């Protein structure tokens, strides 16, 4: 049998397993005096063990005087393990859907009240019974699929229930639930796992479907915007062709009137009354054309130097940007020209601005496109211009507005 000196000097992990120990506390022993038969040095490994000296907790190494020895009274000590190995508990019960299930749980804990632990015959068995009851009650409140689905959630919820149990926390600190592994009828567990997998796959398919719907919605908006721009551009071209046809008709009419007046004068008839009548008929259309010319003149910086095709390109960019301005919540735009060429544009959006930089070959050559944010970040968006498809800056603005929020 182990003597007092051996219990005093052996490791605490071995001491609690000696005959007379209870798994957390060593057998009672009487420390041998070191000096004068009264004084002794009681060594304690702090935070690993504690000494219970006749019911008194001694947490640290201490020089102890035992004067009761002088009158023949013996005092006894027990060493208590404060950080034992994790407690292994297996609890079994019916789940909420009446399926038999057991859970193997490992609980990391520390002794908080060593005096109480030293007074028990089997503290580990007592703690195991309390933990088993808590875990069994937890099983009864959950569905089989829920318990099989996520061991991380099960560990977290069991930890919460254990630390809220006053019968445990009065004497122990629950640190962590290291594992919570369910087991039972393999066929039922397999069914639960299959249901979990099917649910995960269904969620994935739903997410993919939503992504495709969003992509289709963006593509539809882009297509709709491009169609609107094309319709408006075609309408503008048609109106311009009609204006040109009207102007040509007026010029032909004036030419015919002049020829008629010449023929009247050649015949010896006074052409003055006829001339006044012709002038009166031509006056209003002429004034109307002059007014329209004056209103359209500020649209370009140097009208006299702009060819017909270049004028149409500048006007086309302006008209297209104006047509989508409200739809993409554009705040403002500024088209930069050099002489008769479009050299770029700055598009002001609510939370960023788009900068187009064009070369002399624009629009046959794609522009450089950059997005600038208020915090100074810049992002290249050249991909918003597709060669052979994109023909105006407005089309690229539609693409960018649909993807940059």
Buried (B, 14 or more C-beta within 10 A) or exposed (E): EBEBEEBBEBEBEEBBEBEEBBBBBBBBBBBEBEEEEBBBEBEBEEEEBBBBBEEEEBBEEEEBEBEEBEEEEEBBBBBBBBBBEBBEBEBBBEBEEEBEBBBBBBBBBEBBBBBBBBBBEEBBEBBBEBBBBBBBEBBEEBEBBBBBBEBEEBBEBBBEBBBEBEEBBEBBBBBEBBBBEBEBEEEBBEBBEEBBEEEEEEEEEEEEEEEEEEEEEEEEBBEEBBEBBBEBBEEBEEEBEEEEEEBEEBEEBBEEBEEBBEEBBEEEEEBEEBBEEBEEEBEEBEEEBEEEEEEEEEEBEEEEEBEEEBBBBBBBBBBBBEBBBEBBEBEEBEBBBEEBBBBBBBBEBEEBBBBBEBEEEBBEEBBBBBBBEEEEEEEEBEEBBEEEEBBBBBBBBBBBBBEBE
